[in-house]
Amino acid sequence: MFGRCGKLNPNWNGGHSPERQSKYARYFWKELAKSILKRDNYKCQKCGIEHKGQNKLVIHHKKPWSKYPKLRFEPDNLITLCEKCHKIIHKNKMI
């Protein structure tokens, strides 16, 4: 294996747990995500791009899922971002 993987990588943040994946697959999360998109007018709250064509929007946790379990499903901790801004935010957290 090449490079540092998993916990040996300096960017490791605990990975994506089966718990997280199962929570996202549930009806409750899907409905919550829809309500956040609607609340944010189907626009990225960072750059303002609208959901059209290939501009995919995602729901981002302002305070991380792994560190703040009590805030995982709190609407005030969730924000709509486009994929580009979402990647930038996560990239900057790793620097």
N, C-alpha and C positions, 0 to 999 in steps of 0.2 A: 504494500500500500504506500502511495506517495503522499508526502505532506503530512500535516497534522490534522487529524480528523476527530470529531466528537469533542470530548473534554480536553483533548490536547490542543485544540485550535484556540487561539486567543480570542476569537469572536464567539465562542460557545456561550449560549445563554440558557442552557437546560434542554434545548431541543423541543420537539413537538410531541407531547405525551398522547397516549391513546385516550386519556380522559378529555383532553382538549378536542381531539378529532371527533369523539362521540358527542360532545356537547354541541359542536357546530353542526352536526348532522340532524339535530333534533328540531322539531317543529317550532318550539319556543324560540330558538336562536334565529331561525329563518324569519319568523314574524317580527322579532325585535329588530333585525337588520332592515327589514322593509320599512319599519316605522322610523328608523334613523335616516334612511335614504329620503323618505318623504319629508321628515322634519328639516333636513338640509337641502330641500328643493332639488334633489337629484343632481347636485353640483359638488365638485371637490371644494372643500372648505379652505384649502390652501391656495390653489391657483384659479379656482372659479370655473374650470372646464365642466361642461354639462355632459351627461351620459348620452352620447350619440354615436352610432356606429361602433367603432373600435375603442372608444373611450370607456373602458371598464372602470366602474367604481367599486371600492371595497370599504368595509367598515374597520376602522382602526381603533385600538385601545390606546387612549392617551397615557394611562398608567398601565404598565405591562401586565398581561394575563398571569404570568408566573409569580410576580412579586405582590400583586394586589388581588387575591382571590375574591375578596368581598366586593370588588368593583367590576367584576367580569361582565355582569349583565346590567350595570347601572347606565342608563341613557346619557348621563352627564359625563361619563368616561368614554363614550363612543363618539366617533366623528367620521364623516364621509370623506374619503380621499380618492383621487384617481390612482391607478396603479403606479404611474411615474412618481408622483409625490410620495406615495407610500414607500416605494423602494428608496427614495432619497432620505426619508426620515429614518428608516431602519439602517441604512448605510452610515448616516451621520452618528447614530447612537453607538456604532461599533468603532468609531475612530477615537 
